[in-house]
Amino acid sequence: MASLKVLLGLFPKTADIEEERAALELEYSELLTYLKSKELEEYSELDKTVNSPEFEQRKKEILSQKYSDTEEYRKEKQYMSLSKDPEIRNYSKIKSSQQLKDLQEFESSEDLKRYLKLEAYLESDDFKSVKKHMALSPRQKFEKTELHKNLQQSEEQKKSSWIKNYYKVVKHAGFSDYKNLMGSDRIETFIDLEKSVRSGEAEQAKRNLSKQEFRQSEAYKKLTDYNQLRKSKEIKNYLKVTGLPYFNDFNRLYNSSEIEAFEELQKHILSDEFKQERKKVESEKFSDTEEYQKEQEYIGLKKSRKFTDNFKFKTSKKYQLFLKLDGSQKVKEYGELESFVESEKFKQVKNYMLLSPKKKLEQSEEHKQELRYKELRTSDK
């Protein structure tokens, strides 16, 4: 007969016992698995870390962090201080200005190259010489020319006694007959007859011969021919010219290169070409020259808005201070600080350091470790 406890249900049923045992076995198996798991290993490590004095110290350090204690704060403060420096402020303003950009473009422009080339020319001796010459009176301009030298030479030669005597002969009333007879057979005959007469040949024949014999002699014939020629107008004029006291000067110059050069010079002086050249020289104005055109181009460039603005800026005190500071250690330091405070790394550090202590801690690795530790600690496992 079944036991009264069994009948009354006081003992568990076999199925319940088996189910409970299976559950215990599963739990035991999971325990064994968990004891061998990385999760438990992680928990053990975190337990050791989170509960250590060092961990607690690091949390305190994080909570006590101040931006004013950082290198970033020091550099930012240094940067802000330099930013307020008058020299740096001027430098930064000029550096980013349109005026500086315009000046840099201007200094590499073709207009400036042309201006400087013109300036160098206007300062040259060549230009100054032309301008000085053009400022002279018409007469002074002429006196500096080759034309004036030629005129002077002509005037000096005309004053020469040789030249004067030469033209006295040329202008003599009998010069035409002289010129026609000069070198002719007639004058050669006359000269030969004159030599014979002057030799006394006729006088000797007259003494030695009878009157009739004399009239038939060669000496008489020569004497008669000589007297006839001597009475002719042409021969008289020839003898007058050759008897002039200054005939030797004429004879020396006649058909010479010297008189030819003089007459050629006189012809040039009296020519229309000479007169026109002289008039051109004396009427020249500076405004008609290429030099004047270049000077006007230079003045025009110098007065243009582009040049006046850039020259004014370039000579300004602000720009000179900019140049003085450009490339200096002060600017280099400012540039490095500016790059530093504008960097993402700086911004991240500053943003972090300006957080509340709680927020900083929440972003820390320690906070993550602590959260993980609590998670594992409260895990069902």
C-alpha positions in Angstrom: 0.0 0.0 0.0 1.3 3.4 -0.9 2.7 5.5 1.8 0.4 8.0 3.4 2.9 10.9 2.6 2.8 9.9 -1.0 -1.0 9.7 -1.0 -1.2 13.0 0.8 1.3 14.6 -1.7 3.8 15.4 0.9 6.8 14.1 -1.2 7.7 15.8 -4.4 6.9 14.0 -7.6 9.7 12.4 -9.5 9.2 14.7 -12.4 9.7 17.7 -10.2 12.9 16.3 -8.7 14.3 15.6 -12.1 13.5 19.0 -13.4 15.1 20.6 -10.3 18.2 18.5 -10.7 18.5 19.4 -14.4 18.3 23.1 -13.5 21.0 22.7 -10.9 23.2 20.9 -13.3 22.7 23.6 -16.0 23.5 26.3 -13.5 26.6 24.5 -12.4 27.6 24.0 -16.0 27.1 27.7 -16.7 29.1 28.6 -13.6 32.0 26.4 -14.7 31.8 28.1 -18.1 31.7 31.6 -16.6 34.6 30.9 -14.3 36.6 30.2 -17.5 35.3 33.2 -19.4 37.0 36.5 -20.4 34.1 38.4 -18.8 35.1 37.1 -15.4 38.7 37.9 -16.2 37.7 41.5 -17.2 35.6 41.9 -14.0 38.5 40.7 -11.9 40.8 43.2 -13.5 38.3 46.0 -13.2 37.6 45.2 -9.6 41.3 45.4 -8.9 41.6 48.7 -10.8 38.4 50.5 -9.7 39.0 49.8 -6.0 42.7 50.8 -6.1 44.0 54.1 -4.5 45.6 55.0 -7.8 42.2 54.9 -9.5 40.6 57.1 -6.9 43.6 59.5 -7.2 43.1 59.8 -11.0 39.4 60.6 -10.5 40.4 63.4 -8.1 42.9 64.7 -10.6 40.3 64.8 -13.3 37.8 66.5 -11.1 40.3 69.1 -10.1 41.6 69.9 -13.6 41.6 73.6 -14.5 42.1 75.2 -17.9 44.4 77.8 -16.4 46.9 75.1 -15.5 47.4 74.0 -19.1 49.9 74.7 -21.8 47.0 75.7 -24.0 45.9 78.3 -21.6 49.4 79.8 -21.3 49.8 80.0 -25.1 46.3 81.4 -25.7 47.0 84.1 -23.1 50.3 84.8 -24.7 48.6 85.0 -28.1 45.9 87.3 -26.8 48.5 89.5 -25.3 50.4 89.8 -28.6 47.1 90.3 -30.4 46.7 93.5 -28.5 50.2 94.7 -29.2 50.0 97.9 -31.4 52.8 96.6 -33.7 51.2 93.2 -34.1 47.8 94.7 -34.6 49.2 97.0 -37.3 51.1 94.1 -38.9 48.0 91.9 -39.0 45.8 94.6 -40.4 48.3 95.5 -43.2 49.0 91.8 -43.9 45.4 91.1 -44.7 44.7 94.5 -46.3 43.7 95.1 -49.9 46.2 97.9 -50.0 49.1 95.4 -49.5 47.6 93.1 -52.2 47.3 96.1 -54.5 50.9 97.2 -53.8 52.3 93.7 -54.4 50.5 93.5 -57.8 51.6 97.0 -58.6 55.2 96.3 -57.9 55.2 93.5 -60.5 53.2 95.5 -63.0 54.4 96.5 -66.5 53.3 100.1 -65.6 55.8 100.3 -62.8 58.6 98.8 -65.0 57.9 101.5 -67.6 57.8 104.2 -64.9 61.2 103.2 -63.5 62.7 102.9 -66.9 61.4 106.5 -67.7 62.6 107.7 -64.3 66.1 106.4 -64.9 66.2 108.0 -68.4 65.0 111.4 -67.0 67.8 111.3 -64.5 70.4 110.5 -67.2 72.9 113.0 -68.5 71.6 112.5 -72.0 68.1 113.7 -71.0 69.4 116.6 -68.9 71.7 117.6 -71.8 68.8 117.7 -74.3 66.5 119.6 -71.9 69.3 122.1 -71.0 70.0 122.6 -74.7 66.3 123.2 -75.5 66.1 125.9 -72.8 68.7 128.0 -74.6 67.8 131.0 -76.8 67.5 130.4 -80.6 70.9 132.1 -81.1 72.5 130.0 -78.4 71.1 126.8 -79.9 72.5 127.8 -83.3 75.9 128.5 -81.8 76.2 125.0 -80.6 75.7 123.4 -84.1 77.9 122.4 -86.9 76.1 125.0 -89.0 77.5 127.7 -86.7 81.0 126.3 -87.0 80.8 126.4 -90.7 79.5 130.0 -90.6 82.4 130.9 -88.3 84.9 129.3 -90.5 83.5 131.1 -93.5 83.7 134.5 -91.7 87.2 133.9 -90.5 88.4 132.9 -94.0 86.7 135.9 -95.5 88.8 138.1 -93.2 92.0 136.4 -94.5 94.3 138.8 -96.5 94.9 136.0 -99.0 91.2 135.5 -99.6 90.6 139.2 -99.8 93.4 139.7 -102.3 92.2 136.7 -104.3 88.8 138.3 -104.8 90.3 141.8 -105.5 91.9 140.2 -108.5 88.8 138.3 -109.5 86.8 141.5 -109.3 89.3 143.6 -111.3 87.9 145.1 -114.5 90.6 143.4 -116.6 90.3 140.0 -115.0 88.1 138.7 -117.8 90.7 139.5 -120.4 93.4 138.1 -118.1 91.5 134.8 -117.7 90.9 134.5 -121.5 94.5 135.1 -122.3 96.0 133.0 -119.4 97.7 129.9 -120.9 96.8 130.9 -124.5 99.1 130.9 -127.6 98.7 134.7 -127.9 100.0 135.4 -124.4 102.8 132.9 -124.8 103.8 134.7 -128.0 103.7 138.0 -126.2 105.8 136.7 -123.4 108.4 135.3 -125.8 108.4 138.6 -127.8 108.8 140.6 -124.6 111.8 138.4 -123.6 113.3 139.0 -127.0 112.8 142.8 -126.8 114.1 143.0 -123.3 117.2 141.0 -124.3 118.3 144.0 -126.5 118.2 141.9 -129.7 116.4 144.6 -131.7 118.7 147.4 -130.4 121.7 145.5 -131.4 120.4 144.7 -134.9 119.4 148.4 -135.3 123.0 149.4 -134.5 124.7 146.8 -136.7 122.4 146.9 -139.7 121.4 149.6 -142.2 117.9 151.0 -141.8 116.6 149.0 -144.7 118.3 145.8 -143.6 117.0 146.3 -140.0 113.4 146.7 -141.4 113.8 143.4 -143.1 115.3 141.6 -140.1 113.7 139.1 -137.8 114.5 141.4 -134.8 112.5 144.2 -136.4 109.5 141.9 -137.0 109.5 140.7 -133.4 109.7 144.3 -132.1 106.8 145.4 -134.4 104.7 142.4 -133.4 105.5 143.1 -129.7 104.4 146.7 -129.9 101.2 145.8 -131.7 100.3 143.2 -129.1 101.2 145.6 -126.3 98.8 148.1 -127.6 95.8 145.7 -127.5 93.2 146.1 -124.8 93.4 142.4 -123.8 97.2 142.5 -123.3 97.0 145.8 -121.4 94.4 144.3 -119.0 96.5 141.1 -118.6 99.5 143.2 -117.7 97.5 145.3 -115.3 96.2 142.2 -113.5 99.6 140.6 -113.3 101.1 143.9 -112.1 98.7 144.2 -109.1 100.6 144.2 -105.8 98.4 141.3 -104.5 98.6 139.2 -107.6 100.9 136.7 -106.0 98.2 135.9 -103.3 95.7 135.3 -106.1 98.1 133.2 -108.1 98.8 131.0 -105.0 95.1 130.3 -104.4 93.9 130.1 -108.0 92.5 126.6 -108.8 93.8 125.4 -105.4 92.0 122.9 -103.1 92.0 125.7 -100.5 90.0 128.2 -102.6 87.7 125.3 -103.9 86.9 124.4 -100.2 86.2 128.1 -99.4 83.9 128.6 -102.4 82.1 125.3 -101.6 81.6 126.4 -98.0 80.4 129.8 -99.2 78.0 128.1 -101.6 76.7 126.0 -98.6 76.3 129.0 -96.3 74.3 130.9 -98.9 72.1 127.9 -99.9 68.4 127.5 -99.0 69.3 124.3 -97.3 71.6 126.0 -94.8 69.0 128.7 -94.1 66.3 126.1 -93.6 68.5 124.0 -91.2 69.4 127.1 -89.3 65.7 128.1 -89.0 64.8 124.6 -87.9 67.5 124.7 -85.1 66.6 128.1 -83.9 62.8 127.3 -83.8 63.2 124.0 -82.0 61.1 123.6 -78.8 61.4 121.1 -76.1 57.8 120.2 -76.6 58.7 118.9 -80.1 61.2 116.4 -78.8 60.9 112.7 -78.0 62.4 113.6 -74.6 59.4 115.8 -73.8 57.0 113.0 -74.8 58.8 110.6 -72.4 58.8 113.2 -69.6 55.0 113.8 -70.1 54.4 110.0 -70.0 56.4 109.8 -66.8 54.5 112.7 -65.2 51.2 111.1 -66.3 52.0 107.8 -64.7 53.2 109.5 -61.5 50.0 111.5 -61.2 47.7 108.5 -61.9 45.5 107.2 -59.1 47.2 103.8 -59.2 50.6 105.4 -58.6 49.6 108.0 -56.1 47.7 105.5 -54.0 50.5 102.9 -54.0 53.3 105.4 -53.4 51.3 107.0 -50.6 50.7 103.6 -49.0 54.4 102.5 -49.5 55.7 105.6 -47.8 53.2 105.5 -45.0 54.3 105.0 -41.4 52.1 102.0 -41.0 53.6 100.2 -44.0 57.1 101.1 -42.8 56.3 99.6 -39.4 55.0 96.5 -41.2 58.2 96.1 -43.2 60.2 96.6 -40.0 58.3 93.8 -38.3 58.0 91.5 -41.2 60.1 88.4 -40.8 61.0 89.3 -37.2 61.0 86.8 -34.2 58.0 88.6 -32.8 56.0 88.0 -35.9 57.2 84.4 -36.2 56.2 83.8 -32.6 52.8 85.4 -33.2 52.2 83.3 -36.3 53.1 80.1 -34.4 50.7 81.0 -31.6 48.0 81.9 -34.0 48.3 78.5 -35.8 48.3 76.8 -32.5 45.1 78.4 -31.1 43.3 77.9 -34.4 44.2 74.2 -34.5 41.6 71.5 -33.9 43.7 70.0 -31.3 43.7 73.3 -29.3 40.0 73.7 -29.6 39.4 70.2 -28.4 41.6 70.6 -25.4 40.0 74.0 -24.5 36.4 72.7 -25.0 37.2 69.8 -22.8 38.9 71.9 -20.1 36.0 74.3 -19.9 33.6 71.5 -19.1 32.3 71.0 -15.5 34.2 68.5 -13.4 31.4 66.1 -13.7 31.3 66.3 -17.5 35.1 65.9 -17.6 34.8 62.8 -15.5 32.1 61.4 -17.7 34.4 61.7 -20.7 37.3 60.0 -18.9 38.5 56.4 -19.3 38.1 56.0 -15.6 34.4 56.7 -15.8 34.0 54.2 -18.6 35.9 51.6 -16.5 33.7 52.3 -13.5 30.5 51.9 -15.5 31.7 48.7 -17.0 32.6 47.4 -13.6 29.1 48.2 -12.3 27.6 46.6 -15.3 29.5 43.3 -14.8 28.9 43.4 -11.1 25.1 43.5 -11.5 25.1 41.0 -14.3 22.9 37.9 -13.8 25.9 35.8 -14.4 
